[in-house]
């Protein structure tokens, strides 16, 4: 059962269910209390609009706050749809794992054996990359290659062909490097094995069986609903509507464009909480596939950007002082989504926003929500070492490059360390260069200030690492950029 509540309309509403009657003083989920906190925190963090959905005690509660578009003033409602950003990867991973569960695909199959059109500039690497590695971001493929290959149903086929010329971030199986390109390849595998487009597969194998009426993948489909507009702006002020609703090409949909409500995102995640069984009792995803997705495949060198301790097959994995969880974050140029699942408490939380200090809103709200509902203590915000420490930056100075991004680490005459994060190649129009100051957290990890209100709470982690093959890398945003100069 879902409780669709907008506080302005139903301020006195009370719920009865497994948690008993609840109000602002009750011991269960208080709609009044959490609506007030959502309103307060959203306004304080200059987020124009947000929706929050919570599964607790077997019931889903859906709350809304703010406006969809600061220019029009249209209010957010619980059935408003938002861009989910990279949370889309979990939907794609689920489609892949359905194939695995049905015996149509092997996790350890070589990608090139399943998809002969797949390739990289490194023939030796191409021959060893597996489906498992693409799901866990350990295949070496990159993230910021957003080639627009058109709106046709062949866009993914064309994208995979174009990506053959894109350099790897690191050797396959060597390290985790967050890779949207890998998810476009996985979606193409789905298309080939299912004989339908990725968009059709989402509809036929997830949205339909799960009854997700507010789940779609194409912009024109969103026009049927109240849609959230992206907003952009500086930290600490109300952002303005973005020039366009969505910049993402159709080919990157499997990695970054599922359009949905917070409530339907929770209903989707509940499939994984319930062992792959849908609300009608049908087995939509094999139980062993559900378990495999939540099994740690690799540790993360950066444990702060998305609060991750490890990565599974699609899912980001968390260890909150012994309490296990999984989820994913998403960013879609002005819209941001945060999904968390705490299995032992039977709790799922989804927050969808349309700009401003979304990361700070997530941190403020989830620290309170997960503590009360699931006993989770989320980690403190990432920050420089306190008291300050001194680190010799000399080994880290230089230029690092991966597809779409050039990172320059420098030091001025006063000994201050600086990072310039510049978008290039197909990403060159994404944003002006980001200029950030670096302060040490440890011997090889630094806190960068100036990343923007939705990239981090206050500081963005920057991790320097040497891979097993001797490659020096700079990790920013979970992506590995090899040192080139």
FIMAR-928722 format. One record per residue (C-alpha): x, y, z; residue number from 1; residue in three letters. Coordinates in Angstrom, 2 decimals. Example, Ala and Ser with C-alpha at 12.3 -4.5 7.8 and 13.67 -1.06 7.14 Angstrom:
BEGIN
PT:px:py:pz:i:aa
PT:12.30:-4.50:7.80:1:ALA
PT:13.67:-1.06:7.14:2:SER
***
This chain:
BEGIN
PT:px:py:pz:i:aa
PT:0.00:0.00:0.00:1:UNK
PT:1.26:3.49:-0.83:2:UNK
PT:0.49:6.71:0.97:3:UNK
PT:0.64:9.57:-1.55:4:UNK
PT:0.78:12.67:0.60:5:UNK
PT:1.38:16.34:-0.07:6:UNK
PT:1.64:18.11:3.26:7:UNK
PT:-0.21:21.25:2.16:8:UNK
PT:-3.21:19.10:1.23:9:UNK
PT:-3.28:16.53:4.04:10:UNK
PT:-1.50:18.00:7.01:11:UNK
PT:-3.51:16.02:9.55:12:UNK
PT:-3.18:12.66:7.80:13:UNK
PT:-2.33:9.65:9.96:14:UNK
PT:-1.39:6.15:8.81:15:UNK
PT:-2.36:2.85:10.33:16:UNK
PT:-0.52:-0.34:9.48:17:UNK
PT:2.31:-2.51:10.71:18:UNK
PT:3.75:0.45:12.58:19:UNK
PT:0.44:1.42:14.22:20:UNK
PT:-1.11:4.86:14.29:21:UNK
PT:1.56:7.49:13.73:22:UNK
PT:1.75:11.23:14.14:23:UNK
PT:4.49:13.72:14.93:24:UNK
PT:4.89:12.14:18.38:25:UNK
PT:4.60:8.50:17.29:26:UNK
PT:7.20:5.78:17.17:27:UNK
PT:6.72:4.76:13.53:28:UNK
PT:6.96:6.76:10.32:29:UNK
PT:5.55:10.22:10.94:30:UNK
PT:4.44:11.79:7.69:31:UNK
PT:3.99:15.15:9.43:32:UNK
PT:7.49:15.15:10.89:33:UNK
PT:9.30:14.04:7.75:34:UNK
PT:7.31:16.36:5.52:35:UNK
PT:8.34:19.25:7.75:36:UNK
PT:12.00:18.16:7.68:37:UNK
PT:11.94:17.74:3.90:38:UNK
PT:10.48:21.24:3.50:39:UNK
PT:12.95:22.80:5.93:40:UNK
PT:16.08:21.10:4.63:41:UNK
PT:15.15:21.56:0.97:42:UNK
PT:14.69:25.31:1.45:43:UNK
PT:17.89:25.62:3.49:44:UNK
PT:19.90:23.89:0.75:45:UNK
PT:18.31:25.91:-2.08:46:UNK
PT:16.85:22.86:-3.81:47:UNK
PT:13.87:24.04:-5.91:48:UNK
PT:11.90:20.80:-5.66:49:UNK
PT:12.17:17.26:-4.30:50:UNK
PT:10.23:14.06:-3.85:51:UNK
PT:10.90:11.51:-1.13:52:UNK
PT:9.64:7.92:-1.01:53:UNK
PT:10.19:5.61:1.95:54:UNK
PT:9.41:1.91:2.35:55:UNK
PT:9.13:1.07:6.04:56:UNK
PT:6.95:-1.43:7.87:57:UNK
PT:5.85:-2.84:4.53:58:UNK
PT:4.27:0.44:3.36:59:UNK
PT:5.51:3.07:0.90:60:UNK
PT:5.11:6.71:1.84:61:UNK
PT:5.54:9.40:-0.83:62:UNK
PT:6.18:13.06:0.02:63:UNK
PT:6.69:16.12:-2.19:64:UNK
PT:8.11:19.58:-1.61:65:UNK
PT:8.83:22.76:-3.57:66:UNK
PT:8.41:23.51:-7.26:67:UNK
PT:9.17:21.63:-10.45:68:UNK
PT:10.27:24.80:-12.24:69:UNK
PT:11.22:28.09:-10.58:70:UNK
PT:10.16:29.94:-13.71:71:UNK
PT:6.60:28.61:-13.77:72:UNK
PT:6.08:27.91:-10.08:73:UNK
PT:4.39:24.57:-10.75:74:UNK
PT:4.38:22.59:-7.50:75:UNK
PT:6.00:19.20:-7.04:76:UNK
PT:3.58:16.35:-6.37:77:UNK
PT:4.32:12.75:-5.42:78:UNK
PT:3.59:11.63:-8.98:79:UNK
PT:6.03:14.11:-10.56:80:UNK
PT:8.77:12.51:-12.65:81:UNK
PT:12.47:13.35:-12.38:82:UNK
PT:15.64:12.29:-14.18:83:UNK
PT:17.38:9.60:-12.15:84:UNK
PT:20.88:10.00:-13.63:85:UNK
PT:23.15:7.06:-12.97:86:UNK
PT:20.56:5.18:-10.94:87:UNK
PT:19.60:4.06:-14.46:88:UNK
PT:22.58:1.70:-14.30:89:UNK
PT:20.75:-0.46:-11.77:90:UNK
PT:17.84:-0.89:-14.16:91:UNK
PT:20.26:-1.90:-16.92:92:UNK
PT:22.11:-4.25:-14.57:93:UNK
PT:18.79:-5.86:-13.64:94:UNK
PT:17.98:-6.48:-17.31:95:UNK
PT:21.39:-8.13:-17.73:96:UNK
PT:20.92:-10.27:-14.62:97:UNK
PT:17.52:-11.39:-15.88:98:UNK
PT:19.37:-12.83:-18.87:99:UNK
PT:21.86:-14.51:-16.53:100:UNK
PT:19.05:-15.94:-14.42:101:UNK
PT:17.34:-17.31:-17.53:102:UNK
PT:20.54:-19.03:-18.66:103:UNK
PT:20.87:-16.81:-21.74:104:UNK
PT:24.10:-15.12:-20.62:105:UNK
PT:27.13:-16.09:-18.54:106:UNK
PT:28.54:-13.51:-16.15:107:UNK
PT:32.08:-14.51:-17.01:108:UNK
PT:31.52:-14.60:-20.75:109:UNK
PT:33.92:-12.51:-22.79:110:UNK
PT:32.05:-9.48:-24.07:111:UNK
PT:33.51:-9.87:-27.53:112:UNK
PT:32.15:-13.43:-27.72:113:UNK
PT:28.62:-12.22:-26.98:114:UNK
PT:28.95:-8.97:-28.90:115:UNK
PT:31.48:-9.30:-31.75:116:UNK
PT:31.07:-5.59:-32.60:117:UNK
PT:32.63:-4.65:-29.23:118:UNK
PT:36.19:-3.37:-29.19:119:UNK
PT:38.75:-1.01:-27.64:120:UNK
PT:41.97:0.53:-28.98:121:UNK
PT:43.85:-2.22:-27.11:122:UNK
PT:43.28:-5.59:-28.89:123:UNK
PT:44.70:-7.57:-25.97:124:UNK
PT:42.35:-5.85:-23.51:125:UNK
PT:39.37:-6.34:-25.80:126:UNK
PT:39.90:-10.10:-25.68:127:UNK
PT:39.68:-10.40:-21.88:128:UNK
PT:36.92:-7.98:-20.78:129:UNK
PT:33.96:-9.85:-19.26:130:UNK
PT:30.31:-9.10:-18.57:131:UNK
PT:31.05:-9.29:-14.84:132:UNK
PT:33.75:-6.63:-15.17:133:UNK
PT:31.44:-4.23:-17.00:134:UNK
PT:28.78:-4.64:-14.31:135:UNK
PT:31.30:-3.94:-11.52:136:UNK
PT:33.16:-1.09:-13.30:137:UNK
PT:36.39:-3.10:-13.43:138:UNK
PT:36.60:-3.55:-17.21:139:UNK
PT:38.76:-0.47:-17.69:140:UNK
PT:36.21:1.34:-19.87:141:UNK
PT:35.69:5.05:-19.38:142:UNK
PT:32.72:7.19:-18.37:143:UNK
PT:32.67:10.58:-20.04:144:UNK
PT:32.25:9.61:-23.67:145:UNK
PT:28.78:10.84:-24.54:146:UNK
PT:28.78:10.59:-28.33:147:UNK
PT:25.38:11.47:-29.76:148:UNK
PT:24.60:8.73:-32.26:149:UNK
PT:21.10:9.94:-33.04:150:UNK
PT:17.57:9.19:-31.92:151:UNK
PT:17.09:6.05:-33.98:152:UNK
PT:16.66:2.55:-32.60:153:UNK
PT:20.21:1.81:-33.81:154:UNK
PT:21.76:4.45:-31.54:155:UNK
PT:23.36:1.91:-29.17:156:UNK
PT:24.75:-0.15:-32.04:157:UNK
PT:26.35:3.01:-33.45:158:UNK
PT:27.59:4.07:-30.01:159:UNK
PT:29.35:0.76:-29.36:160:UNK
PT:31.02:1.06:-32.76:161:UNK
PT:32.20:4.62:-31.98:162:UNK
PT:33.47:3.60:-28.54:163:UNK
PT:35.93:1.17:-30.15:164:UNK
PT:38.28:4.14:-30.59:165:UNK
PT:38.02:5.42:-27.00:166:UNK
PT:41.07:4.73:-24.77:167:UNK
PT:40.65:2.69:-21.60:168:UNK
PT:41.00:4.35:-18.21:169:UNK
PT:43.07:1.42:-16.92:170:UNK
PT:43.79:-2.21:-17.81:171:UNK
PT:40.75:-4.52:-17.40:172:UNK
PT:40.56:-6.30:-14.07:173:UNK
PT:43.18:-3.95:-12.62:174:UNK
PT:41.05:-1.42:-10.74:175:UNK
PT:37.62:0.11:-10.38:176:UNK
PT:36.94:3.08:-12.64:177:UNK
PT:33.34:4.22:-12.91:178:UNK
PT:32.30:3.51:-16.51:179:UNK
PT:29.11:4.63:-18.18:180:UNK
PT:30.42:3.35:-21.51:181:UNK
PT:30.39:-0.17:-20.06:182:UNK
PT:26.69:0.15:-19.34:183:UNK
PT:25.95:1.23:-22.90:184:UNK
PT:27.76:-1.96:-24.02:185:UNK
PT:25.73:-4.03:-21.54:186:UNK
PT:22.52:-2.50:-22.88:187:UNK
PT:23.57:-3.43:-26.40:188:UNK
PT:24.01:-7.03:-25.19:189:UNK
PT:20.44:-6.87:-23.87:190:UNK
PT:19.24:-5.64:-27.26:191:UNK
PT:21.00:-8.42:-29.16:192:UNK
PT:19.86:-11.22:-26.85:193:UNK
PT:16.30:-9.93:-26.46:194:UNK
PT:15.80:-8.83:-30.05:195:UNK
PT:14.41:-5.45:-28.97:196:UNK
PT:15.70:-2.01:-28.01:197:UNK
PT:16.89:-1.27:-24.48:198:UNK
PT:13.93:1.11:-24.10:199:UNK
PT:11.52:-1.70:-25.03:200:UNK
PT:13.31:-4.11:-22.69:201:UNK
PT:12.85:-1.69:-19.76:202:UNK
PT:9.15:-1.45:-20.59:203:UNK
PT:8.53:-5.15:-21.23:204:UNK
PT:10.72:-6.75:-18.57:205:UNK
PT:10.63:-4.23:-15.70:206:UNK
PT:7.99:-1.49:-15.95:207:UNK
PT:5.24:-3.84:-17.10:208:UNK
PT:5.80:-6.80:-14.73:209:UNK
PT:6.32:-4.47:-11.74:210:UNK
PT:3.39:-2.18:-12.54:211:UNK
PT:5.63:0.90:-12.71:212:UNK
PT:3.35:3.32:-14.53:213:UNK
PT:5.72:6.26:-14.02:214:UNK
PT:8.86:4.66:-15.48:215:UNK
PT:10.08:5.71:-18.92:216:UNK
PT:13.29:6.28:-20.87:217:UNK
PT:12.51:8.83:-23.59:218:UNK
PT:11.93:12.57:-23.08:219:UNK
PT:8.73:12.63:-25.14:220:UNK
PT:7.23:9.99:-22.84:221:UNK
PT:7.75:12.29:-19.86:222:UNK
PT:5.42:14.91:-21.37:223:UNK
PT:2.47:12.81:-20.18:224:UNK
PT:3.35:13.66:-16.59:225:UNK
PT:4.36:16.53:-14.32:226:UNK
PT:8.06:16.74:-15.12:227:UNK
PT:10.83:18.33:-13.06:228:UNK
PT:13.01:20.95:-14.76:229:UNK
PT:16.75:20.92:-14.15:230:UNK
PT:18.21:23.94:-12.36:231:UNK
PT:21.80:25.20:-12.31:232:UNK
PT:23.59:27.82:-10.19:233:UNK
PT:26.25:28.65:-7.64:234:UNK
PT:26.32:27.27:-4.12:235:UNK
PT:24.22:28.99:-1.50:236:UNK
PT:21.70:30.66:-3.82:237:UNK
PT:18.49:29.57:-5.51:238:UNK
PT:19.45:28.12:-8.92:239:UNK
PT:17.88:29.11:-12.22:240:UNK
PT:16.18:26.80:-14.73:241:UNK
PT:18.69:25.15:-17.06:242:UNK
PT:18.77:26.17:-20.76:243:UNK
PT:17.41:22.76:-21.77:244:UNK
PT:15.65:19.97:-19.92:245:UNK
PT:18.17:17.22:-20.68:246:UNK
PT:21.46:17.21:-22.59:247:UNK
PT:21.95:13.46:-22.65:248:UNK
PT:21.88:11.61:-26.00:249:UNK
PT:19.63:8.58:-26.31:250:UNK
PT:22.67:6.32:-26.55:251:UNK
PT:23.60:7.06:-22.93:252:UNK
PT:20.15:6.25:-21.57:253:UNK
PT:21.27:2.86:-20.16:254:UNK
PT:23.88:4.64:-18.04:255:UNK
PT:22.00:7.79:-17.14:256:UNK
PT:18.42:8.31:-18.24:257:UNK
PT:15.58:6.54:-16.56:258:UNK
PT:12.73:8.97:-15.87:259:UNK
PT:10.56:8.05:-12.90:260:UNK
PT:9.01:9.01:-9.59:261:UNK
PT:10.63:8.43:-6.22:262:UNK
PT:7.79:6.04:-5.40:263:UNK
PT:8.31:3.91:-8.49:264:UNK
PT:12.06:3.89:-7.83:265:UNK
PT:11.33:2.40:-4.40:266:UNK
PT:8.95:-0.14:-5.97:267:UNK
PT:11.69:-1.15:-8.38:268:UNK
PT:14.25:-1.51:-5.57:269:UNK
PT:11.74:-3.58:-3.58:270:UNK
PT:12.12:-6.28:-6.26:271:UNK
PT:15.69:-6.73:-5.04:272:UNK
PT:14.70:-6.57:-1.38:273:UNK
PT:12.09:-9.29:-1.98:274:UNK
PT:14.38:-11.80:-3.69:275:UNK
PT:13.27:-10.94:-7.21:276:UNK
PT:9.56:-11.46:-6.55:277:UNK
PT:7.08:-8.83:-7.75:278:UNK
PT:4.03:-7.66:-5.82:279:UNK
PT:1.81:-10.11:-7.74:280:UNK
PT:4.03:-13.05:-6.71:281:UNK
PT:5.76:-13.54:-10.06:282:UNK
PT:9.52:-14.19:-10.15:283:UNK
PT:10.77:-11.25:-12.23:284:UNK
PT:14.45:-11.78:-11.35:285:UNK
PT:16.03:-15.07:-10.27:286:UNK
PT:16.78:-15.18:-6.55:287:UNK
PT:20.41:-16.19:-7.09:288:UNK
PT:20.82:-13.26:-9.49:289:UNK
PT:19.54:-10.92:-6.77:290:UNK
PT:22.11:-12.34:-4.36:291:UNK
PT:24.93:-12.09:-6.89:292:UNK
PT:24.21:-8.41:-7.54:293:UNK
PT:24.66:-7.62:-3.84:294:UNK
PT:27.90:-9.59:-3.47:295:UNK
PT:31.07:-7.44:-3.27:296:UNK
PT:33.12:-7.67:-6.45:297:UNK
PT:35.72:-4.99:-5.71:298:UNK
PT:36.62:-2.46:-3.06:299:UNK
PT:36.52:1.23:-3.91:300:UNK
PT:39.61:3.45:-3.65:301:UNK
PT:37.33:6.44:-3.01:302:UNK
PT:34.95:5.64:-0.15:303:UNK
PT:33.38:9.10:0.06:304:UNK
PT:32.11:10.34:-3.32:305:UNK
PT:29.10:8.02:-3.22:306:UNK
PT:29.71:6.75:0.34:307:UNK
PT:30.74:3.38:-1.07:308:UNK
PT:32.70:0.61:0.61:309:UNK
PT:32.57:-1.80:-2.32:310:UNK
PT:30.85:-2.45:-5.63:311:UNK
PT:28.67:-5.37:-6.60:312:UNK
PT:27.11:-6.20:-9.95:313:UNK
PT:25.54:-2.81:-10.50:314:UNK
PT:24.87:-1.90:-6.88:315:UNK
PT:27.01:0.39:-4.76:316:UNK
PT:27.57:-1.44:-1.45:317:UNK
PT:27.73:0.14:2.02:318:UNK
PT:28.86:-1.01:5.44:319:UNK
PT:27.43:1.31:8.08:320:UNK
PT:29.28:0.06:11.17:321:UNK
PT:28.21:-3.50:10.49:322:UNK
PT:24.81:-2.74:8.97:323:UNK
PT:24.82:-3.80:5.32:324:UNK
PT:23.19:-1.75:2.61:325:UNK
PT:23.14:-1.12:-1.11:326:UNK
PT:21.99:1.63:-3.47:327:UNK
PT:23.12:4.10:-6.09:328:UNK
PT:23.46:7.85:-6.72:329:UNK
PT:22.54:9.66:-9.92:330:UNK
PT:23.29:13.05:-11.49:331:UNK
PT:21.73:14.34:-14.71:332:UNK
PT:23.01:17.92:-15.21:333:UNK
PT:20.83:19.64:-12.62:334:UNK
PT:18.80:16.69:-11.35:335:UNK
PT:20.07:14.36:-8.64:336:UNK
PT:18.77:11.09:-7.18:337:UNK
PT:19.78:9.03:-4.15:338:UNK
PT:18.61:5.44:-3.52:339:UNK
PT:19.41:3.46:-0.36:340:UNK
PT:18.29:-0.02:0.75:341:UNK
PT:18.81:-1.43:4.26:342:UNK
PT:17.81:-5.12:3.95:343:UNK
PT:17.84:-6.11:7.62:344:UNK
PT:15.46:-3.25:8.48:345:UNK
PT:13.28:-3.68:5.39:346:UNK
PT:13.84:0.00:4.59:347:UNK
PT:14.21:1.67:1.19:348:UNK
PT:14.61:5.43:0.71:349:UNK
PT:14.62:7.35:-2.58:350:UNK
PT:15.15:11.09:-2.94:351:UNK
PT:14.83:12.90:-6.27:352:UNK
PT:15.74:16.57:-6.72:353:UNK
PT:16.02:19.20:-9.44:354:UNK
PT:19.08:21.27:-8.54:355:UNK
PT:20.75:23.36:-5.86:356:UNK
PT:22.58:21.78:-2.93:357:UNK
PT:21.13:18.34:-3.62:358:UNK
PT:24.07:16.45:-2.13:359:UNK
PT:23.81:18.41:1.11:360:UNK
PT:20.04:17.85:1.26:361:UNK
PT:20.59:14.12:0.81:362:UNK
PT:23.21:14.03:3.56:363:UNK
PT:21.13:16.07:6.01:364:UNK
PT:17.94:14.12:5.41:365:UNK
PT:19.34:10.60:5.14:366:UNK
PT:21.44:10.93:8.28:367:UNK
PT:18.23:11.54:10.19:368:UNK
PT:16.00:9.12:8.28:369:UNK
PT:18.30:6.11:8.26:370:UNK
PT:19.26:6.60:11.90:371:UNK
PT:15.62:6.59:13.02:372:UNK
PT:14.23:3.94:10.67:373:UNK
PT:17.16:1.53:10.38:374:UNK
PT:19.67:2.34:13.14:375:UNK
PT:22.21:3.42:10.53:376:UNK
PT:24.92:5.91:11.38:377:UNK
PT:26.07:7.41:8.10:378:UNK
PT:29.70:8.56:7.91:379:UNK
PT:30.55:12.17:8.62:380:UNK
PT:31.12:14.53:5.71:381:UNK
PT:34.49:14.16:4.01:382:UNK
PT:36.93:16.89:5.03:383:UNK
PT:40.69:17.59:5.28:384:UNK
PT:42.66:16.10:8.15:385:UNK
PT:42.06:17.85:11.49:386:UNK
PT:44.52:18.86:12.77:387:UNK
PT:46.08:19.67:9.37:388:UNK
PT:48.90:17.48:8.09:389:UNK
PT:51.73:18.23:5.67:390:UNK
PT:52.16:16.10:2.55:391:UNK
PT:54.79:16.37:-0.18:392:UNK
PT:52.78:16.93:-3.36:393:UNK
PT:55.76:16.52:-5.68:394:UNK
PT:54.98:12.92:-6.76:395:UNK
PT:51.42:13.92:-7.69:396:UNK
PT:52.12:17.06:-9.72:397:UNK
PT:51.40:16.85:-13.44:398:UNK
PT:48.65:16.18:-15.95:399:UNK
PT:46.19:13.29:-15.90:400:UNK
PT:43.86:12.49:-18.76:401:UNK
PT:40.96:10.20:-19.51:402:UNK
PT:38.34:10.52:-22.22:403:UNK
PT:36.43:13.76:-21.75:404:UNK
PT:38.53:15.16:-18.91:405:UNK
PT:41.98:16.65:-18.31:406:UNK
PT:43.11:17.06:-14.69:407:UNK
PT:46.08:19.28:-13.88:408:UNK
PT:47.66:19.17:-10.42:409:UNK
PT:49.92:22.14:-9.66:410:UNK
PT:51.50:24.01:-6.74:411:UNK
PT:51.99:27.77:-6.43:412:UNK
PT:54.95:29.71:-5.00:413:UNK
PT:53.38:29.63:-1.54:414:UNK
PT:53.13:25.85:-1.52:415:UNK
PT:49.37:25.73:-2.05:416:UNK
PT:48.12:22.80:-4.13:417:UNK
PT:45.60:23.28:-6.92:418:UNK
PT:43.52:21.08:-9.21:419:UNK
PT:42.08:22.17:-12.56:420:UNK
PT:39.33:19.85:-13.83:421:UNK
PT:38.66:20.59:-17.50:422:UNK
PT:36.07:19.01:-19.80:423:UNK
PT:37.34:18.17:-23.30:424:UNK
PT:36.45:16.00:-26.31:425:UNK
PT:32.69:15.27:-26.47:426:UNK
PT:32.31:16.78:-22.98:427:UNK
PT:33.83:20.19:-23.78:428:UNK
PT:30.51:22.06:-23.58:429:UNK
PT:29.40:20.39:-20.36:430:UNK
PT:30.82:23.02:-18.00:431:UNK
PT:33.61:25.61:-17.67:432:UNK
PT:36.78:24.23:-16.04:433:UNK
PT:36.51:23.64:-12.29:434:UNK
PT:39.26:25.25:-10.23:435:UNK
PT:39.78:23.58:-6.83:436:UNK
PT:42.18:23.94:-3.92:437:UNK
PT:43.60:20.72:-2.42:438:UNK
PT:44.09:20.05:1.28:439:UNK
PT:45.55:16.78:2.60:440:UNK
PT:43.35:14.11:4.16:441:UNK
PT:46.10:11.46:4.19:442:UNK
PT:49.36:10.73:2.38:443:UNK
PT:47.62:10.16:-0.97:444:UNK
PT:44.08:11.47:-0.48:445:UNK
PT:43.12:15.14:-0.71:446:UNK
PT:40.02:17.26:-0.12:447:UNK
PT:39.16:19.55:-3.02:448:UNK
PT:37.07:22.64:-2.34:449:UNK
PT:35.08:24.36:-5.10:450:UNK
PT:33.50:21.35:-6.84:451:UNK
PT:29.97:22.74:-6.52:452:UNK
PT:26.99:22.10:-4.22:453:UNK
PT:25.76:18.90:-5.83:454:UNK
PT:29.06:17.11:-6.42:455:UNK
PT:29.96:16.88:-2.74:456:UNK
PT:28.90:18.09:0.69:457:UNK
PT:31.79:20.48:1.24:458:UNK
PT:34.87:18.79:-0.21:459:UNK
PT:35.35:16.40:-3.13:460:UNK
PT:37.75:13.47:-2.51:461:UNK
PT:40.76:13.26:-4.83:462:UNK
PT:42.71:10.01:-4.56:463:UNK
PT:46.14:9.32:-6.07:464:UNK
PT:46.93:5.65:-6.63:465:UNK
PT:49.46:3.45:-8.39:466:UNK
PT:47.86:0.47:-10.11:467:UNK
PT:49.37:-3.01:-10.09:468:UNK
PT:50.84:-2.43:-13.57:469:UNK
PT:52.63:0.70:-12.33:470:UNK
PT:50.20:3.23:-13.85:471:UNK
PT:49.81:6.38:-11.75:472:UNK
PT:46.20:7.58:-11.57:473:UNK
PT:44.19:10.42:-10.16:474:UNK
PT:40.71:9.41:-8.99:475:UNK
PT:38.12:12.20:-9.05:476:UNK
PT:34.44:11.33:-9.01:477:UNK
PT:35.29:7.60:-8.88:478:UNK
PT:36.93:7.81:-12.32:479:UNK
PT:40.58:6.90:-12.82:480:UNK
PT:42.62:9.28:-15.00:481:UNK
PT:46.12:8.00:-15.90:482:UNK
PT:49.08:10.37:-15.56:483:UNK
PT:50.27:11.54:-18.97:484:UNK
PT:52.76:14.33:-18.19:485:UNK
***
